[in-house]
Amino acid sequence: MSDSIFTTMENIEREAQLIVEEYEEQIQEAKLKSERELSQLLQERQAYYQKEYEQLAQQLSSDKQALDQEVADKIQANEQTIQQVSMNYKEEFVEKIVSRVVAYYGH
């Protein structure tokens, strides 16, 4: 009878060991599955943010080009205004210079 009890105990111990191994295997599988899901989610997020970054960088580049063009247009308009003002007042400037020279040195 003691052999029977001992055999039964050994059988119970083996079953318990199999259950423990089964749980450990399930834990490993769950861990690997979680790591794969996390890795996939990370890749998806990185792809999303990379795409968004590229769109923003392109928009900023377009905005910068538009601002550069606007500045160049304003500079050109200002230069034209300066030239126009200079042309309008050129005769007046010449007359003032001649008047001062005549006033200072005589006829």
C-alpha positions, 0 to 999 in steps of 0.5 A: 500500500505504501508503494501505491501511495508513493506512486500516487504522490509521484503521479500527482507531482508529475501532473503538478510539474506539467501544469507548472510547465504549461503555465510557464509556456503560456506566460512566455507566449503571452510575453512574446505576443505582447512584445510583438504587438508593442513592436508593431504599435511602435512601428505604426506610430513611428511611421505616422509621426514620420509622415506627419513630420514630412508633411510639416517640413514640406509645409514650412518649406513652402511657407518659407519660399512664399515669404522669401518671394514676398520679401524679394518683391517688397525689396524690388518695389521699394527700390523702384519707389526710391528710383522714382522718388530720386527721378522726381526730385533729381531736377529739384536737387540739381537746382538747389545745388546750382543755387547754393553754388551760385550763392556761394561763389557768385554767377 
